[in-house]
Amino acid sequence: MPKLEGKVAIITGGARGMGAAHARGFVAEGAKVVIADVLEAEGKQLVEELGENAIFAPLDVRDRDGWDRVVQQATGTYGPVTVLVNNAGIFRRESIETHSHEMWDEVIGVNLTGIWNGTKAVIPGMKAAGTGSIINVSSTAGITGYAYLPAYSASKWAIRGLTKTTALDLGTFGIRANSVHPGFVRTPMTEELGDNTANVALHRTAADTELTPLVIFLASDDSAFATGAEFIADGGESAGIPVQ
């Protein structure tokens, strides 16, 4: 049996990059998927590729009313949402000295408040279903500090705390929450960063599909006893200084 048979999932930032890879993997494993993103053209094109087991829902994760509409659309089309992948994220690369207040608000709004909004939106349906898996995509920047990424790093560290509180508050309802911490993954968002892998134990970057098996595991019943945990897949970057 496919690992996600009977699951209904919302994947934010699902139109491209890791989100699109997750959407393809989820559908292949039997899930019904709502691809939620601000990128409508890319999202609709992906839905055409995936067929009847996926729909697109326009969503800015900072929009609380938008979240309610997406959950209603998912429920009306496929049934109660039992998996939420909070994958949407942005970064603004500036030193803390030159990083503007506007950039701070934008990054925190998408990366952290967006997860808060999504979590709040799916709780009632997951409680009614008696099950749920919330997967929050953080980063190695939520494990260690990075220069020139003050708002991004702050948001990714905060995701760890929010995930643990979510797990503690909702575990009694059968709802799990875990955070995923990718290292350098090749996506459209990371193109501008180059490909320096000197501090990565495996000395390479990851394809956008390489995190999908981990996310599928956390969405599936195979991880039924995992909650409030951090899952790192960074090629060994956070382990320490590798052989040069």
C-alpha positions as CSV (number, residue, x, y, z in Angstrom):
1,M,0.0,0.0,0.0
2,P,1.3,3.5,-0.7
3,K,2.6,5.2,2.4
4,L,0.2,8.2,2.2
5,E,-2.9,6.5,1.1
6,G,-5.9,8.3,2.5
7,K,-3.9,11.4,3.6
8,V,-5.0,14.9,2.6
9,A,-2.1,17.4,2.6
10,I,-1.6,21.1,2.2
11,I,2.0,22.0,1.0
12,T,2.8,25.7,1.2
13,G,5.4,27.0,-1.3
14,G,4.4,24.0,-3.3
15,A,4.7,25.4,-6.7
16,R,8.4,25.0,-7.2
17,G,11.6,23.8,-5.5
18,M,11.4,21.5,-2.6
19,G,7.6,22.1,-2.3
20,A,7.0,20.9,-5.8
21,A,9.2,17.9,-5.2
22,H,7.2,17.1,-2.0
23,A,3.9,17.4,-3.9
24,R,5.1,15.0,-6.6
25,G,6.3,12.5,-3.9
26,F,3.1,12.8,-1.9
27,V,0.9,12.1,-4.9
28,A,3.1,9.1,-5.9
29,E,2.5,7.7,-2.4
30,G,-1.3,8.1,-2.6
31,A,-2.0,11.4,-1.0
32,K,-4.4,14.1,-2.1
33,V,-2.4,17.4,-2.2
34,V,-3.3,21.0,-2.1
35,I,-0.5,23.1,-3.6
36,A,-0.7,26.5,-1.8
37,D,1.5,29.3,-3.2
38,V,1.6,32.8,-4.4
39,L,3.1,31.5,-7.7
40,E,-0.1,30.8,-9.6
41,A,1.3,30.0,-13.0
42,E,3.8,27.5,-11.7
43,G,1.3,26.0,-9.3
44,K,-1.4,25.4,-11.9
45,Q,1.2,23.9,-14.3
46,L,2.2,21.4,-11.6
47,V,-1.4,20.5,-11.0
48,E,-1.8,19.8,-14.7
49,E,1.2,17.4,-14.4
50,L,-0.2,15.7,-11.3
51,G,-3.8,15.3,-12.3
52,E,-6.9,14.7,-10.2
53,N,-5.0,14.1,-7.0
54,A,-3.8,17.7,-6.7
55,I,-5.4,21.1,-6.8
56,F,-3.9,24.6,-6.6
57,A,-4.9,27.2,-4.0
58,P,-3.5,30.7,-4.2
59,L,-2.1,31.7,-0.8
60,D,0.1,34.2,0.9
61,V,0.8,32.4,4.1
62,R,0.7,35.8,6.0
63,D,-3.1,36.0,5.1
64,R,-5.1,34.4,7.9
65,D,-8.4,34.7,5.9
66,G,-6.6,33.1,3.0
67,W,-5.6,30.1,5.2
68,D,-9.3,29.6,6.1
69,R,-10.2,29.6,2.4
70,V,-7.5,27.0,1.5
71,V,-8.5,24.7,4.3
72,Q,-12.1,24.9,3.2
73,Q,-11.1,24.2,-0.4
74,A,-9.1,21.2,0.7
75,T,-11.8,19.8,2.9
76,G,-14.5,20.4,0.3
77,T,-12.5,18.7,-2.4
78,Y,-10.8,15.8,-0.6
79,G,-11.9,15.7,3.0
80,P,-10.3,16.7,6.3
81,V,-6.7,17.9,6.1
82,T,-4.5,15.4,8.0
83,V,-1.0,16.6,6.9
84,L,0.3,20.2,6.7
85,V,3.8,20.9,5.3
86,N,4.8,24.4,6.2
87,N,7.4,24.7,3.4
88,A,7.0,28.4,2.3
89,G,10.0,30.5,3.1
90,I,12.1,33.5,2.0
91,F,15.4,35.1,3.0
92,R,16.9,38.5,2.6
93,R,20.7,38.5,2.7
94,E,22.0,41.6,4.5
95,S,24.2,42.2,7.6
96,I,22.3,43.0,10.7
97,E,23.5,46.6,10.3
98,T,22.0,47.1,6.9
99,H,19.0,44.7,7.2
100,S,16.0,46.9,7.2
101,H,13.0,46.8,9.5
102,E,10.8,46.1,6.4
103,M,12.9,43.1,5.5
104,W,12.6,41.8,9.0
105,D,8.9,42.1,9.0
106,E,8.6,40.4,5.6
107,V,10.9,37.4,6.5
108,I,9.4,36.9,10.0
109,G,5.9,37.2,8.4
110,V,6.4,34.5,5.8
111,N,8.7,32.1,7.6
112,L,7.3,32.2,11.2
113,T,3.9,33.9,11.3
114,G,2.9,31.9,8.2
115,I,3.5,28.7,10.1
116,W,1.5,30.0,13.0
117,N,-1.3,30.9,10.7
118,G,-1.3,27.5,9.0
119,T,-1.1,25.5,12.2
120,K,-4.1,27.4,13.7
121,A,-6.1,26.9,10.5
122,V,-5.7,23.1,10.5
123,I,-6.2,22.3,14.2
124,P,-10.0,22.0,14.1
125,G,-10.1,19.6,11.2
126,M,-7.2,17.5,12.6
127,K,-8.9,17.3,16.0
128,A,-12.1,16.2,14.4
129,A,-10.2,13.5,12.4
130,G,-8.3,12.4,15.5
131,T,-5.0,12.5,13.7
132,G,-2.6,14.9,12.0
133,S,1.0,15.6,11.1
134,I,2.4,19.1,10.9
135,I,5.8,19.3,9.3
136,N,7.6,22.6,9.7
137,V,10.5,23.3,7.4
138,S,13.3,25.1,9.2
139,S,16.9,25.0,8.2
140,T,20.4,24.4,9.4
141,A,20.1,28.1,10.1
142,G,17.8,27.0,12.9
143,I,20.6,24.9,14.3
144,T,23.6,27.2,14.0
145,G,24.1,30.9,13.2
146,Y,24.7,32.3,9.8
147,A,26.2,35.7,8.9
148,Y,24.1,38.1,6.8
149,L,20.9,36.3,7.6
150,P,19.6,37.8,10.8
151,A,15.8,37.6,10.2
152,Y,16.1,34.3,8.4
153,S,18.1,32.7,11.2
154,A,15.8,34.2,13.8
155,S,12.8,32.8,12.1
156,K,14.3,29.3,11.6
157,W,15.4,29.1,15.2
158,A,11.9,30.2,16.3
159,I,10.3,27.4,14.2
160,R,12.0,24.9,16.5
161,G,10.4,26.3,19.6
162,L,7.0,26.7,17.9
163,T,7.1,23.1,16.7
164,K,7.9,21.7,20.2
165,T,5.1,23.7,21.7
166,T,2.7,22.6,19.0
167,A,3.7,19.0,19.7
168,L,3.1,19.4,23.4
169,D,-0.2,21.2,23.1
170,L,-1.8,19.0,20.5
171,G,-0.4,15.5,21.2
172,T,-3.4,14.6,23.3
173,F,-5.5,15.0,20.1
174,G,-3.3,12.6,18.1
175,I,-1.7,15.5,16.2
176,R,2.1,15.4,15.8
177,A,4.5,18.2,14.9
178,N,8.1,18.0,13.8
179,S,10.7,20.3,12.2
180,V,12.9,19.5,9.2
181,H,16.3,21.2,8.9
182,P,17.6,21.0,5.3
183,G,21.1,22.1,4.5
184,F,22.0,23.7,1.1
185,V,19.4,22.5,-1.4
186,R,19.5,23.5,-5.0
187,T,16.3,25.5,-5.6
188,P,15.4,28.7,-7.4
189,M,15.6,30.5,-4.1
190,T,19.2,29.5,-3.4
191,E,20.6,30.2,-6.9
192,E,22.2,33.5,-5.8
193,L,24.2,31.8,-3.0
194,G,26.6,29.9,-5.3
195,D,27.7,26.4,-4.4
196,N,30.4,26.6,-1.8
197,T,30.4,23.3,0.1
198,A,33.7,23.5,1.9
199,N,32.0,23.2,5.3
200,V,29.7,20.3,4.2
201,A,30.9,16.8,5.2
202,L,29.7,15.3,2.0
203,H,31.1,18.2,0.0
204,R,28.1,18.6,-2.2
205,T,24.7,20.3,-2.3
206,A,21.4,18.5,-2.3
207,A,18.9,18.1,-5.2
208,D,15.4,19.4,-4.4
209,T,14.1,15.9,-4.3
210,E,16.4,14.6,-1.6
211,L,14.4,15.9,1.4
212,T,11.1,14.4,0.1
213,P,11.6,10.9,1.5
214,L,12.1,12.4,5.0
215,V,9.0,14.5,4.7
216,I,7.0,11.5,3.4
217,F,8.2,9.6,6.4
218,L,7.0,12.3,8.8
219,A,3.6,12.6,7.0
220,S,3.1,8.8,7.2
221,D,2.1,6.5,10.0
222,D,5.7,5.1,9.9
223,S,6.6,8.1,12.1
224,A,3.6,7.7,14.4
225,F,5.7,8.0,17.6
226,A,7.8,10.9,16.4
227,T,6.7,14.4,17.6
228,G,8.4,17.5,18.8
229,A,11.6,16.4,17.2
230,E,14.2,17.9,14.8
231,F,15.2,16.0,11.7
232,I,18.4,17.3,10.1
233,A,19.4,16.5,6.5
234,D,22.3,18.8,5.7
235,G,25.1,16.6,4.4
236,G,26.9,16.9,7.8
237,E,27.2,20.7,7.7
238,S,26.1,21.1,11.3
239,A,28.3,18.3,12.5
240,G,31.4,20.4,12.6
241,I,34.4,21.2,10.4
242,P,35.1,18.5,7.8
243,V,38.3,17.3,6.3
244,Q,39.3,19.9,3.6
